[in-house]
Amino acid sequence: MRLSRFPGLGGWGDDPLWGTFYDWTVEHPGVGGAIWRAGVQSDLRLLYEAAAEIGRQPAGSRILDVPCGGGVALRGLRPGQAVEYVAADISQTMLDRTMDAARGWHVADQVEPVIADVGDLPLDEGDADLVVSFTGLHCFPHPELAVSEMARVLKPEGIITGSALLNDSRRYEPLRRAGRRAGLLGPGGTGDEIVHWLTRSGIADVTLEVSGAIGYFRGVRRD
């Protein structure tokens, strides 16, 4: 079953204008932060704080970023950190943009771009020390199964962290509907559903911090 983000008109299999705009807001925290506050009532600083988990990984760690998109999470990776950073996405265009970002952050020597579907990740069971998935879970056609696959590749005591547009508030339903019609969003899930999916996949100590339309989740793989 294909779990990747939707192809089609403006879909993530191509290079939608929305992806470029999203990357721009993240890379310009002043103006971007104001846009996030106005658009989805969310604090962009939480994304930076979540990405900092990447920089705390010790040398020799293996990190999976899925979907890596334009590489916004790379801001958390430190030059000379000596980790293996697997940047996975269904779009070669997105991977090219990720590598451009990696060169800009001076971390390209640690980044391996891989064309991959989240339903069939290119890692063995228990391969990753950290899985990050920022603003991607709501894009998958089958988010529950995507969570299960991301949890599968985590080592015991490995960490999963990420963010998603939540289905909890009716206030943002027009945004979600427009995204689905454009092929940018999947069915998504509520905060409670995401916590349940993580827990059922063997993730413990799950936390969820909600900021406007966005929820930031984190948990640890327990066996």
MDTraj code that builds the backbone (N, CA, C; nanometers):
import mdtraj as md
import numpy as np

residues = "MET ARG LEU SER ARG PHE PRO GLY LEU GLY GLY TRP GLY ASP ASP PRO LEU TRP GLY THR PHE TYR ASP TRP THR VAL GLU HIS PRO GLY VAL GLY GLY ALA ILE TRP ARG ALA GLY VAL GLN SER ASP LEU ARG LEU LEU TYR GLU ALA ALA ALA GLU ILE GLY ARG GLN PRO ALA GLY SER ARG ILE LEU ASP VAL PRO CYS GLY GLY GLY VAL ALA LEU ARG GLY LEU ARG PRO GLY GLN ALA VAL GLU TYR VAL ALA ALA ASP ILE SER GLN THR MET LEU ASP ARG THR MET ASP ALA ALA ARG GLY TRP HIS VAL ALA ASP GLN VAL GLU PRO VAL ILE ALA ASP VAL GLY ASP LEU PRO LEU ASP GLU GLY ASP ALA ASP LEU VAL VAL SER PHE THR GLY LEU HIS CYS PHE PRO HIS PRO GLU LEU ALA VAL SER GLU MET ALA ARG VAL LEU LYS PRO GLU GLY ILE ILE THR GLY SER ALA LEU LEU ASN ASP SER ARG ARG TYR GLU PRO LEU ARG ARG ALA GLY ARG ARG ALA GLY LEU LEU GLY PRO GLY GLY THR GLY ASP GLU ILE VAL HIS TRP LEU THR ARG SER GLY ILE ALA ASP VAL THR LEU GLU VAL SER GLY ALA ILE GLY TYR PHE ARG GLY VAL ARG ARG ASP".split()
xyz = np.array([
    [0.0840, -0.1196, 0.0000],
    [0.0000, 0.0000, 0.0000],
    [0.0876, 0.1247, 0.0000],
    [0.0613, 0.2159, -0.0903],
    [0.1431, 0.3366, -0.1012],
    [0.0966, 0.4387, 0.0012],
    [0.1893, 0.4831, 0.0859],
    [0.1554, 0.5763, 0.1920],
    [0.2128, 0.7146, 0.1691],
    [0.2744, 0.7351, 0.0553],
    [0.3416, 0.8621, 0.0306],
    [0.2410, 0.9752, 0.0175],
    [0.2940, 1.0950, 0.0147],
    [0.2092, 1.2108, -0.0033],
    [0.1461, 1.2086, -0.1415],
    [0.0319, 1.2727, -0.1549],
    [-0.0465, 1.2639, -0.2757],
    [0.0224, 1.3279, -0.3951],
    [0.0262, 1.2563, -0.5101],
    [0.0683, 1.3191, -0.6337],
    [-0.0471, 1.3967, -0.6938],
    [-0.0251, 1.4543, -0.8110],
    [-0.1338, 1.5206, -0.8788],
    [-0.1138, 1.6708, -0.8831],
    [-0.2215, 1.7426, -0.9091],
    [-0.2174, 1.8869, -0.9261],
    [-0.1612, 1.9533, -0.8008],
    [-0.0425, 2.0105, -0.8132],
    [0.0174, 2.0780, -0.6999],
    [0.0613, 1.9846, -0.5896],
    [0.0579, 1.8547, -0.6153],
    [0.0860, 1.7584, -0.5091],
    [0.2327, 1.7535, -0.4736],
    [0.2621, 1.6805, -0.3645],
    [0.3976, 1.6769, -0.3125],
    [0.4915, 1.5934, -0.3973],
    [0.4390, 1.5141, -0.4876],
    [0.5265, 1.4415, -0.5778],
    [0.5953, 1.5341, -0.6775],
    [0.5404, 1.6551, -0.6910],
    [0.6005, 1.7553, -0.7784],
    [0.6784, 1.8536, -0.6904],
    [0.6659, 1.9802, -0.7165],
    [0.7310, 2.0827, -0.6351],
    [0.6321, 2.1969, -0.6167],
    [0.5335, 2.1795, -0.5302],
    [0.4267, 2.2784, -0.5188],
    [0.4776, 2.4117, -0.4644],
    [0.4099, 2.5158, -0.5058],
    [0.4425, 2.6497, -0.4574],
    [0.4351, 2.6547, -0.3052],
    [0.3403, 2.5784, -0.2478],
    [0.3266, 2.5795, -0.1030],
    [0.4548, 2.5335, -0.0340],
    [0.5225, 2.4344, -0.0896],
    [0.6464, 2.3861, -0.0296],
    [0.7522, 2.4936, -0.0250],
    [0.7645, 2.5694, -0.1335],
    [0.8605, 2.6788, -0.1379],
    [0.8259, 2.7854, -0.0358],
    [0.6977, 2.8170, -0.0264],
    [0.6519, 2.9181, 0.0696],
    [0.6764, 2.8722, 0.2129],
    [0.6460, 2.7460, 0.2419],
    [0.6684, 2.6909, 0.3760],
    [0.8159, 2.6995, 0.4135],
    [0.9033, 2.6563, 0.3232],
    [1.0468, 2.6623, 0.3506],
    [1.0906, 2.8060, 0.3779],
    [1.0396, 2.8991, 0.2994],
    [1.0778, 3.0394, 0.3150],
    [1.0377, 3.0914, 0.4531],
    [0.9167, 3.0586, 0.4976],
    [0.8736, 3.1072, 0.6292],
    [0.9619, 3.0526, 0.7400],
    [1.0022, 2.9256, 0.7288],
    [1.0852, 2.8655, 0.8329],
    [1.2243, 2.9284, 0.8344],
    [1.2778, 2.9621, 0.7168],
    [1.4119, 3.0174, 0.7082],
    [1.4169, 3.1678, 0.7371],
    [1.3011, 3.2305, 0.7563],
    [1.2949, 3.3732, 0.7885],
    [1.2077, 3.3895, 0.9138],
    [1.2663, 3.3624, 1.0307],
    [1.1869, 3.3542, 1.1530],
    [1.1111, 3.4813, 1.1899],
    [1.1622, 3.5975, 1.1535],
    [1.0908, 3.7201, 1.1865],
    [0.9590, 3.7306, 1.1122],
    [0.9672, 3.7416, 0.9804],
    [0.8460, 3.7503, 0.8985],
    [0.7700, 3.6180, 0.9011],
    [0.8454, 3.5060, 0.8932],
    [0.7805, 3.3751, 0.8939],
    [0.7036, 3.3501, 1.0221],
    [0.7611, 3.3902, 1.1347],
    [0.6914, 3.3732, 1.2612],
    [0.5610, 3.4510, 1.2643],
    [0.5614, 3.5708, 1.2074],
    [0.4394, 3.6509, 1.2023],
    [0.3346, 3.5855, 1.1122],
    [0.3798, 3.5275, 1.0014],
    [0.2872, 3.4591, 0.9099],
    [0.2254, 3.3379, 0.9785],
    [0.3062, 3.2612, 1.0513],
    [0.2532, 3.1457, 1.1238],
    [0.1520, 3.1886, 1.2287],
    [0.1821, 3.2959, 1.3009],
    [0.0886, 3.3422, 1.4034],
    [-0.0426, 3.3876, 1.3412],
    [-0.0344, 3.4565, 1.2290],
    [-0.1552, 3.5066, 1.1643],
    [-0.2336, 3.3955, 1.0953],
    [-0.1607, 3.3027, 1.0328],
    [-0.2276, 3.2003, 0.9520],
    [-0.2824, 3.0835, 1.0292],
    [-0.2009, 3.0276, 1.1191],
    [-0.2434, 2.9078, 1.1929],
    [-0.2294, 2.9244, 1.3441],
    [-0.2064, 3.0494, 1.3881],
    [-0.1968, 3.0816, 1.5303],
    [-0.0950, 2.9931, 1.6024],
    [0.0156, 2.9652, 1.5356],
    [0.1168, 2.8745, 1.5898],
    [0.2492, 2.9463, 1.6074],
    [0.3241, 2.9037, 1.7091],
    [0.4542, 2.9615, 1.7399],
    [0.5627, 2.8865, 1.6637],
    [0.6220, 2.9500, 1.5652],
    [0.7233, 2.8873, 1.4817],
    [0.8455, 2.8439, 1.5618],
    [0.8692, 2.9081, 1.6749],
    [0.9850, 2.8729, 1.7565],
    [0.9787, 2.7289, 1.8059],
    [0.8589, 2.6740, 1.8165],
    [0.8454, 2.5339, 1.8592],
    [0.9058, 2.4388, 1.7568],
    [0.8989, 2.4755, 1.6291],
    [0.9616, 2.3931, 1.5257],
    [1.1130, 2.3922, 1.5427],
    [1.1701, 2.5088, 1.5695],
    [1.3140, 2.5163, 1.5906],
    [1.3557, 2.4357, 1.7133],
    [1.2761, 2.4445, 1.8192],
    [1.3076, 2.3696, 1.9417],
    [1.3004, 2.2191, 1.9163],
    [1.2007, 2.1753, 1.8396],
    [1.1880, 2.0326, 1.8095],
    [1.3042, 1.9845, 1.7224],
    [1.3456, 2.0673, 1.6255],
    [1.4567, 2.0300, 1.5372],
    [1.5886, 2.0221, 1.6132],
    [1.5972, 2.0896, 1.7261],
    [1.7206, 2.0863, 1.8055],
    [1.7505, 1.9468, 1.8590],
    [1.6489, 1.8581, 1.8611],
    [1.6697, 1.7184, 1.9012],
    [1.7753, 1.6532, 1.8131],
    [1.7812, 1.6945, 1.6876],
    [1.8784, 1.6384, 1.5927],
    [2.0209, 1.6675, 1.6392],
    [2.0446, 1.7881, 1.6822],
    [2.1787, 1.8280, 1.7226],
    [2.2257, 1.7649, 1.8516],
    [2.1355, 1.7011, 1.9249],
    [2.1732, 1.6348, 2.0499],
    [2.2146, 1.4895, 2.0300],
    [2.2054, 1.4401, 1.9077],
    [2.2420, 1.3008, 1.8819],
    [2.3943, 1.2852, 1.8798],
    [2.4476, 1.1828, 1.9447],
    [2.5928, 1.1649, 1.9498],
    [2.6493, 1.1135, 1.8178],
    [2.7792, 1.1233, 1.8040],
    [2.8479, 1.0733, 1.6850],
    [2.8138, 0.9264, 1.6629],
    [2.7937, 0.8890, 1.5384],
    [2.7607, 0.7511, 1.5040],
    [2.6122, 0.7234, 1.4981],
    [2.5300, 0.8195, 1.5367],
    [2.3849, 0.7997, 1.5351],
    [2.3326, 0.7996, 1.3920],
    [2.2195, 0.7320, 1.3740],
    [2.1517, 0.7327, 1.2446],
    [2.0175, 0.8025, 1.2610],
    [1.9955, 0.9033, 1.1787],
    [1.8758, 0.9863, 1.1861],
    [1.7985, 0.9720, 1.0559],
    [1.6681, 0.9535, 1.0667],
    [1.5804, 0.9498, 0.9493],
    [1.4887, 1.0709, 0.9531],
    [1.4875, 1.1452, 0.8441],
    [1.3992, 1.2604, 0.8269],
    [1.3029, 1.2279, 0.7141],
    [1.1736, 1.2119, 0.7474],
    [1.0747, 1.1736, 0.6468],
    [0.9403, 1.2406, 0.6760],
    [0.8853, 1.3132, 0.5831],
    [0.9424, 1.3544, 0.4559],
    [1.0355, 1.4731, 0.4788],
    [1.1493, 1.4735, 0.4153],
    [1.2464, 1.5806, 0.4402],
    [1.2066, 1.7106, 0.3716],
    [1.1211, 1.7023, 0.2673],
    [1.0792, 1.8238, 0.1989],
    [1.1990, 1.9028, 0.1495],
    [1.1980, 2.0329, 0.1815],
    [1.3076, 2.1190, 0.1392],
    [1.4227, 2.1258, 0.2367],
    [1.4211, 2.0406, 0.3393],
    [1.5343, 2.0314, 0.4306],
    [1.5315, 2.1271, 0.5478],
    [1.4121, 2.1705, 0.5901],
    [1.4064, 2.2682, 0.6992],
    [1.4605, 2.2121, 0.8305],
    [1.4502, 2.0801, 0.8519],
    [1.4978, 2.0212, 0.9769],
    [1.6495, 2.0216, 0.9881],
    [1.7171, 2.0418, 0.8768],
    [1.8635, 2.0395, 0.8784],
    [1.9241, 2.1504, 0.9638],
    [1.8433, 2.2501, 0.9982],
    [1.8931, 2.3560, 1.0850],
    [1.9342, 2.2999, 1.2207],
    [1.8849, 2.1801, 1.2570],
    [1.9215, 2.1188, 1.3841],
    [2.0490, 2.0379, 1.3789],
    [2.0989, 2.0086, 1.2593],
    [2.2189, 1.9262, 1.2428],
    [2.3438, 2.0135, 1.2519],
    [2.4430, 1.9679, 1.3289],
    [2.5649, 2.0464, 1.3496],
    [2.6768, 2.0026, 1.2542],
    [2.7509, 2.0962, 1.1975],
    [2.8691, 2.0585, 1.1193],
    [2.9648, 1.9762, 1.2053],
    [3.0164, 1.8680, 1.1479],
    [3.1098, 1.7842, 1.2217],
    [3.0469, 1.6977, 1.3281],
    [2.9155, 1.6838, 1.3262],
    [2.8467, 1.6040, 1.4288],
    [2.8737, 1.4545, 1.4121],
    [2.9119, 1.4147, 1.2916],
    [2.9497, 1.2756, 1.2612],
    [2.8350, 1.1781, 1.2800],
    [2.7171, 1.2168, 1.2285],
    [2.6035, 1.1268, 1.2268],
    [2.5693, 1.0931, 1.0823],
    [2.4844, 0.9924, 1.0648],
    [2.4323, 0.9587, 0.9318],
    [2.2884, 1.0077, 0.9258],
    [2.2635, 1.1027, 0.8392],
    [2.1329, 1.1673, 0.8286],
    [2.0677, 1.1230, 0.6981],
    [1.9667, 1.0378, 0.7078],
    [1.8966, 0.9872, 0.5903],
    [1.7775, 1.0785, 0.5629],
    [1.7854, 1.1529, 0.4532],
    [1.6783, 1.2435, 0.4127],
    [1.5919, 1.1717, 0.3097],
    [1.4699, 1.1363, 0.3474],
    [1.3830, 1.0557, 0.2613],
    [1.2628, 1.1369, 0.2142],
    [1.2326, 1.1227, 0.0860],
    [1.1168, 1.1911, 0.0286],
    [1.0786, 1.1198, -0.1003],
    [0.9537, 1.1394, -0.1437],
    [0.9102, 1.0785, -0.2695],
    [0.9482, 1.1626, -0.3903],
    [0.9926, 1.2848, -0.3672],
    [1.0196, 1.3774, -0.4765],
    [1.1685, 1.4045, -0.4906],
    [1.2230, 1.3806, -0.6091],
    [1.3631, 1.4130, -0.6332],
    [1.3864, 1.5633, -0.6227],
    [1.2884, 1.6422, -0.6643],
    [1.3013, 1.7875, -0.6531],
    [1.3190, 1.8290, -0.5087],
    [1.2413, 1.7680, -0.4194],
    [1.2527, 1.7985, -0.2770],
    [1.3904, 1.7564, -0.2250],
    [1.4386, 1.6421, -0.2690],
    [1.5707, 1.5963, -0.2252],
    [1.6807, 1.6901, -0.2748],
    [1.6645, 1.7404, -0.3964],
    [1.7622, 1.8363, -0.4484],
    [1.7630, 1.9623, -0.3629],
    [1.6455, 2.0065, -0.3233],
    [1.6379, 2.1248, -0.2383],
    [1.6959, 2.0968, -0.0999],
    [1.6756, 1.9756, -0.0501],
    [1.7346, 1.9382, 0.0783],
    [1.8864, 1.9454, 0.0721],
    [1.9435, 1.8943, -0.0357],
    [2.0892, 1.8965, -0.0477],
    [2.1421, 2.0388, -0.0648],
    [2.0666, 2.1247, -0.1307],
    [2.1055, 2.2655, -0.1379],
    [2.1084, 2.3253, 0.0030],
    [2.0050, 2.2916, 0.0815],
    [2.0002, 2.3416, 0.2193],
    [2.1150, 2.2847, 0.3014],
    [2.1466, 2.1569, 0.2805],
    [2.2559, 2.0932, 0.3547],
    [2.3888, 2.1619, 0.3262],
    [2.4097, 2.1974, 0.2013],
    [2.5330, 2.2691, 0.1676],
    [2.5350, 2.4069, 0.2330],
    [2.4181, 2.4703, 0.2390],
    [2.4113, 2.6002, 0.3028],
    [2.4401, 2.5952, 0.4519],
    [2.4015, 2.4850, 0.5163],
    [2.4267, 2.4665, 0.6597],
    [2.5618, 2.3992, 0.6853],
    [2.6351, 2.3660, 0.5801],
    [2.7673, 2.3022, 0.5899],
    [2.7597, 2.1640, 0.6568],
    [2.6561, 2.0900, 0.6205],
    [2.6382, 1.9550, 0.6772],
    [2.6169, 1.8503, 0.5685],
    [2.6425, 1.8844, 0.4422],
    [2.6123, 1.7941, 0.3307],
    [2.6879, 1.6621, 0.3404],
    [2.8045, 1.6640, 0.4045],
    [2.8825, 1.5409, 0.4160],
    [2.8158, 1.4370, 0.5049],
    [2.7160, 1.4772, 0.5815],
    [2.6471, 1.3845, 0.6709],
    [2.5106, 1.3407, 0.6176],
    [2.4661, 1.3988, 0.5073],
    [2.3293, 1.3782, 0.4583],
    [2.3269, 1.2842, 0.3385],
    [2.2423, 1.1820, 0.3473],
    [2.2208, 1.0878, 0.2369],
    [2.0772, 1.1032, 0.1866],
    [2.0571, 1.1615, 0.0671],
    [1.9219, 1.1757, 0.0132],
    [1.8733, 1.0445, -0.0473],
    [1.7501, 1.0068, -0.0164],
    [1.6967, 0.8791, -0.0630],
    [1.5519, 0.8978, -0.1092],
    [1.5231, 0.8549, -0.2309],
    [1.3841, 0.8481, -0.2769],
    [1.3169, 0.7330, -0.2025],
    [1.2103, 0.7624, -0.1312],
    [1.1461, 0.6582, -0.0514],
    [1.0017, 0.6945, -0.0234],
    [0.9226, 0.5919, -0.0078],
    [0.7832, 0.6026, 0.0336],
    [0.7771, 0.5713, 0.1825],
    [0.6989, 0.6478, 0.2554],
    [0.6916, 0.6258, 0.3993],
    [0.6290, 0.4909, 0.4328],
    [0.5639, 0.4291, 0.3352],
    [0.5088, 0.2966, 0.3575],
    [0.6091, 0.1848, 0.3396],
    [0.7277, 0.2193, 0.2912],
    [0.8332, 0.1196, 0.2681],
    [0.9673, 0.1873, 0.2895],
    [0.9973, 0.2207, 0.4121],
    [1.1177, 0.2980, 0.4422],
    [1.2438, 0.2152, 0.4175],
    [1.3499, 0.2806, 0.3710],
    [1.4721, 0.2087, 0.3334],
    [1.5630, 0.1792, 0.4518],
    [1.5060, 0.1446, 0.5636],
    [1.5813, 0.1098, 0.6828],
    [1.5276, -0.0215, 0.7370],
    [1.6164, -0.0999, 0.7966],
    [1.5739, -0.2229, 0.8611],
    [1.5083, -0.1917, 0.9952],
    [1.4431, -0.2907, 1.0501],
    [1.3815, -0.2740, 1.1816],
    [1.4895, -0.2400, 1.2848],
    [1.4629, -0.1370, 1.3635],
    [1.5568, -0.0983, 1.4680],
    [1.6830, -0.0324, 1.4167],
    [1.6779, 0.0335, 1.3019],
    [1.7958, 0.0913, 1.2384],
    [1.8255, 0.2348, 1.2824],
    [1.7236, 0.3088, 1.3258],
    [1.7394, 0.4523, 1.3482],
    [1.7399, 0.4876, 1.4968],
    [1.8268, 0.5804, 1.5310],
    [1.8297, 0.6332, 1.6671],
    [1.7270, 0.7444, 1.6849],
    [1.6950, 0.8117, 1.5761],
    [1.6005, 0.9230, 1.5793],
    [1.5252, 0.9280, 1.4480],
    [1.3929, 0.9433, 1.4563],
    [1.3100, 0.9688, 1.3384],
    [1.2436, 1.1037, 1.3582],
    [1.2579, 1.1917, 1.2590],
    [1.1903, 1.3211, 1.2634],
    [1.0954, 1.3305, 1.1445],
    [0.9786, 1.3907, 1.1692],
    [0.8778, 1.4045, 1.0646],
    [0.8018, 1.5349, 1.0888],
    [0.8583, 1.6430, 1.0380],
    [0.8005, 1.7745, 1.0636],
    [0.7017, 1.8144, 0.9546],
    [0.5839, 1.8567, 0.9989],
    [0.4740, 1.8998, 0.9117],
    [0.4571, 1.8054, 0.7932],
    [0.4606, 1.6768, 0.8221],
    [0.4461, 1.5781, 0.7161],
    [0.3352, 1.4777, 0.7390],
    [0.3058, 1.4476, 0.8643],
    [0.2107, 1.3404, 0.8942],
    [0.0735, 1.3671, 0.8341],
    [0.0314, 1.4917, 0.8323],
    [-0.1002, 1.5256, 0.7774],
    [-0.1039, 1.5176, 0.6245],
    [0.0139, 1.5010, 0.5616],
    [0.0192, 1.4901, 0.4155],
    [0.0020, 1.3469, 0.3664],
    [0.0178, 1.2480, 0.4546],
    [0.0137, 1.1082, 0.4128],
    [-0.1294, 1.0583, 0.3964],
    [-0.1561, 0.9790, 0.2924],
    [-0.2897, 0.9224, 0.2751],
    [-0.3317, 0.8311, 0.3895],
    [-0.2334, 0.7653, 0.4549],
    [-0.2639, 0.6726, 0.5636],
    [-0.1707, 0.7024, 0.6819],
    [-0.2004, 0.8081, 0.7568],
    [-0.1083, 0.8518, 0.8617],
    [-0.0865, 0.7490, 0.9718],
    [-0.1874, 0.6713, 1.0057],
    [-0.1708, 0.5710, 1.1108],
    [-0.0679, 0.4662, 1.0703],
    [-0.0742, 0.4199, 0.9465],
    [0.0207, 0.3210, 0.8989],
    [0.1602, 0.3827, 0.8819],
    [0.1653, 0.5108, 0.8484],
    [0.2944, 0.5796, 0.8389],
    [0.3624, 0.5846, 0.9750],
    [0.2852, 0.6125, 1.0795],
    [0.3404, 0.6135, 1.2151],
    [0.3959, 0.4763, 1.2508],
    [0.3226, 0.3716, 1.2162],
    [0.3671, 0.2354, 1.2450],
    [0.4996, 0.2039, 1.1772],
    [0.5156, 0.2475, 1.0523],
    [0.6389, 0.2210, 0.9781],
    [0.7557, 0.3009, 1.0358],
    [0.7302, 0.4259, 1.0741],
    [0.8369, 0.5061, 1.1347],
    [0.8807, 0.4468, 1.2676],
    [0.7842, 0.3948, 1.3439],
    [0.8182, 0.3315, 1.4716],
    [0.8967, 0.2025, 1.4497],
    [0.8659, 0.1323, 1.3414],
    [0.9332, 0.0049, 1.3132],
    [1.0833, 0.0202, 1.3006],
    [1.1273, 0.1298, 1.2377],
    [1.2701, 0.1444, 1.2106],
    [1.3473, 0.2014, 1.3288],
    [1.2787, 0.2352, 1.4363],
    [1.3456, 0.2898, 1.5539],
    [1.4104, 0.1814, 1.6387],
    [1.5278, 0.2114, 1.6912],
    [1.5921, 0.1245, 1.7887],
    [1.5187, 0.1346, 1.9221],
    [1.5319, 0.0338, 2.0076],
    [1.4851, 0.0502, 2.1449],
    [1.5514, 0.1732, 2.2071],
    [1.4722, 0.2542, 2.2713],
    [1.5141, 0.3820, 2.3301],
    [1.5369, 0.4895, 2.2245],
    [1.5080, 0.4582, 2.0981],
    [1.5136, 0.5605, 1.9944],
    [1.3984, 0.6581, 2.0084],
    [1.4163, 0.7760, 1.9532],
    [1.3198, 0.8849, 1.9691],
    [1.2514, 0.9145, 1.8359],
    [1.1216, 0.9412, 1.8430],
    [1.0482, 0.9933, 1.7281],
    [0.9918, 1.1289, 1.7672],
    [1.0070, 1.2249, 1.6796],
    [0.9541, 1.3586, 1.7064],
    [0.9092, 1.4211, 1.5759],
    [0.8121, 1.5085, 1.5845],
    [0.7622, 1.5722, 1.4639],
    [0.6453, 1.6636, 1.4933],
    [0.5800, 1.7061, 1.3875],
    [0.4670, 1.7964, 1.4006],
    [0.3652, 1.7660, 1.2924],
    [0.2421, 1.8083, 1.3173],
    [0.1350, 1.7826, 1.2214],
    [0.0247, 1.8855, 1.2379],
    [-0.0421, 1.9129, 1.1284],
    [-0.1641, 1.9921, 1.1312],
    [-0.2744, 1.9032, 1.1873],
    [-0.3351, 1.9447, 1.2964],
    [-0.4323, 1.8611, 1.3661],
    [-0.5739, 1.8836, 1.3144],
    [-0.6561, 1.7822, 1.3324],
    [-0.7967, 1.7893, 1.2928],
    [-0.8877, 1.8343, 1.4062],
    [-0.8320, 1.8762, 1.5180],
    [-0.9125, 1.9017, 1.6367],
    [-1.0084, 2.0201, 1.6234],
    [-0.9626, 2.1287, 1.5656],
    [-1.0414, 2.2515, 1.5663],
    [-1.1177, 2.2721, 1.4359],
    [-1.2455, 2.3055, 1.4481],
    [-1.3263, 2.3375, 1.3307],
    [-1.2787, 2.4672, 1.2652],
    [-1.2102, 2.5484, 1.3404],
    [-1.1640, 2.6773, 1.2888],
    [-1.0784, 2.6612, 1.1641],
    [-1.0007, 2.5522, 1.1589],
    [-0.9078, 2.5329, 1.0479],
    [-0.9597, 2.4340, 0.9442],
    [-1.0871, 2.3957, 0.9548],
    [-1.1417, 2.2999, 0.8589],
    [-1.1391, 2.3523, 0.7153],
    [-1.1684, 2.4815, 0.6893],
    [-1.1564, 2.5305, 0.5509],
    [-1.0150, 2.5145, 0.4952],
    [-0.9144, 2.5371, 0.5801],
    [-0.7750, 2.5179, 0.5374],
    [-0.7490, 2.3727, 0.5032],
    [-0.7971, 2.2822, 0.5868],
    [-0.7751, 2.1392, 0.5619],
    [-0.8466, 2.0942, 0.4342],
    [-0.9681, 2.1414, 0.4148],
    [-1.0424, 2.1030, 0.2950],
    [-0.9733, 2.1533, 0.1687],
    [-0.9263, 2.2760, 0.1721],
    [-0.8575, 2.3317, 0.0560],
    [-0.7306, 2.2519, 0.0262],
    [-0.6579, 2.2137, 0.1314],
    [-0.5372, 2.1347, 0.1134],
    [-0.5648, 1.9981, 0.0549],
    [-0.6739, 1.9380, 0.0944],
    [-0.7089, 1.8058, 0.0408],
    [-0.7506, 1.8154, -0.1052],
    [-0.8252, 1.9203, -0.1382],
    [-0.8659, 1.9372, -0.2782],
    [-0.7445, 1.9605, -0.3682],
    [-0.6441, 2.0267, -0.3157],
    [-0.5231, 2.0550, -0.3937],
    [-0.4270, 1.9376, -0.3979],
    [-0.4578, 1.8307, -0.3248],
    [-0.3698, 1.7154, -0.3216],
    [-0.2516, 1.7319, -0.2287],
    [-0.2570, 1.8310, -0.1383],
    [-0.1467, 1.8558, -0.0468],
    [-0.1650, 1.7886, 0.0887],
    [-0.2886, 1.7620, 0.1264],
    [-0.3171, 1.7058, 0.2582],
    [-0.3914, 1.5740, 0.2460],
    [-0.3620, 1.4847, 0.3395],
    [-0.4368, 1.3604, 0.3528],
    [-0.5439, 1.3763, 0.4590],
    [-0.5932, 1.2666, 0.5138],
    [-0.7011, 1.2746, 0.6127],
    [-0.6566, 1.3321, 0.7461],
    [-0.5265, 1.3213, 0.7779],
    [-0.4768, 1.3753, 0.9040],
    [-0.5321, 1.3017, 1.0245],
    [-0.5226, 1.3652, 1.1392],
    [-0.5724, 1.3050, 1.2616],
    [-0.5810, 1.4087, 1.3722],
    [-0.6546, 1.3754, 1.4746],
    [-0.6611, 1.4619, 1.5917],
    [-0.5384, 1.4377, 1.6793],
    [-0.5204, 1.5236, 1.7772],
    [-0.4100, 1.5029, 1.8694],
    [-0.4218, 1.3708, 1.9426],
    [-0.5419, 1.3371, 1.9865],
    [-0.5629, 1.2107, 2.0570],
    [-0.5331, 1.0916, 1.9673],
    [-0.5700, 1.1021, 1.8401],
    [-0.5429, 0.9922, 1.7476],
    [-0.3929, 0.9726, 1.7267],
    [-0.3202, 1.0813, 1.7121],
    [-0.1755, 1.0699, 1.6925],
    [-0.1096, 1.0059, 1.8137],
    [-0.1498, 1.0472, 1.9327],
    [-0.0954, 0.9857, 2.0546],
    [-0.1284, 0.8368, 2.0576],
    [-0.2508, 0.8018, 2.0194],
    [-0.2924, 0.6611, 2.0172],
    [-0.2119, 0.5814, 1.9156],
    [-0.1917, 0.6361, 1.7956],
    [-0.1143, 0.5657, 1.6926],
    [0.0285, 0.5408, 1.7400],
    [0.0885, 0.6405, 1.8017],
    [0.2249, 0.6248, 1.8510],
    [0.2314, 0.5188, 1.9606],
    [0.1394, 0.5258, 2.0541],
    [0.1392, 0.4322, 2.1661],
    [0.1193, 0.2892, 2.1180],
    [0.0258, 0.2715, 2.0256],
    [-0.0022, 0.1374, 1.9738],
    [0.1152, 0.0815, 1.8936],
    [0.2026, 0.1691, 1.8450],
    [0.3189, 0.1260, 1.7676],
    [0.4418, 0.1028, 1.8547],
    [0.4235, 0.1058, 1.9866],
    [0.5341, 0.0780, 2.0773],
    [0.6089, 0.2004, 2.1256],
    [0.5528, 0.3181, 2.1026],
    [0.6150, 0.4423, 2.1472],
    [0.5572, 0.4795, 2.2842],
    [0.6456, 0.5053, 2.3783],
    [0.6047, 0.5385, 2.5149],
    [0.6438, 0.6825, 2.5475],
    [0.5983, 0.7264, 2.6641],
    [0.6299, 0.8616, 2.7124],
    [0.5945, 0.9665, 2.6070],
    [0.4805, 0.9479, 2.5420],
    [0.4401, 1.0368, 2.4339],
    [0.3914, 1.1703, 2.4904],
    [0.4426, 1.2780, 2.4335],
    [0.3946, 1.4110, 2.4680],
    [0.3416, 1.4777, 2.3419],
    [0.2463, 1.5667, 2.3609],
    [0.1893, 1.6423, 2.2497],
    [0.1683, 1.7853, 2.2961],
    [0.2354, 1.8775, 2.2313],
    [0.2192, 2.0199, 2.2608],
    [0.1465, 2.0846, 2.1443],
    [0.0321, 2.1435, 2.1734],
    [-0.0504, 2.2035, 2.0685],
    [-0.0276, 2.3540, 2.0661],
    [-0.0034, 2.4043, 1.9460],
    [0.0157, 2.5470, 1.9242],
    [-0.0688, 2.5876, 1.8045],
    [-0.1843, 2.6437, 1.8314],
    [-0.2757, 2.6775, 1.7236],
    [-0.3201, 2.5533, 1.6494],
    [-0.3008, 2.5519, 1.5178],
    [-0.3430, 2.4381, 1.4360],
    [-0.2426, 2.3240, 1.4370],
    [-0.1244, 2.3460, 1.4928],
    [-0.0137, 2.2506, 1.4837],
    [0.0085, 2.1795, 1.6174],
    [0.0322, 2.0489, 1.6111],
    [0.0682, 1.9717, 1.7286],
    [0.2086, 1.9161, 1.7144],
    [0.2900, 1.9283, 1.8197],
    [0.4268, 1.8763, 1.8214],
    [0.4311, 1.7537, 1.9116],
    [0.4716, 1.6411, 1.8552],
    [0.4713, 1.5159, 1.9301],
    [0.6132, 1.4644, 1.9490],
    [0.6304, 1.3844, 2.0533],
    [0.7592, 1.3244, 2.0819],
    [0.7371, 1.1990, 2.1656],
    [0.8152, 1.0950, 2.1416],
    [0.8047, 0.9739, 2.2201],
    [0.9292, 0.8879, 2.2059],
    [0.9362, 0.7816, 2.2840],
    [1.0516, 0.6933, 2.2887],
    [1.0079, 0.5504, 2.2618],
    [1.0832, 0.4801, 2.1782],
    [1.0512, 0.3411, 2.1475],
    [1.0844, 0.2511, 2.2656],
    [0.9881, 0.1750, 2.3118],
    [1.0087, 0.0800, 2.4199],
    [0.9758, -0.0599, 2.3674],
    [1.0565, -0.1599, 2.4037],
    [1.0293, -0.2989, 2.3643],
    [1.0139, -0.3849, 2.4877],
])
top = md.Topology()
chain = top.add_chain()
for i, resn in enumerate(residues, 1):
    res = top.add_residue(resn, chain, resSeq=i)
    for name in ("N", "CA", "C"):
        top.add_atom(name, md.element.get_by_symbol(name[0]), res)
traj = md.Trajectory(xyz[None], top)
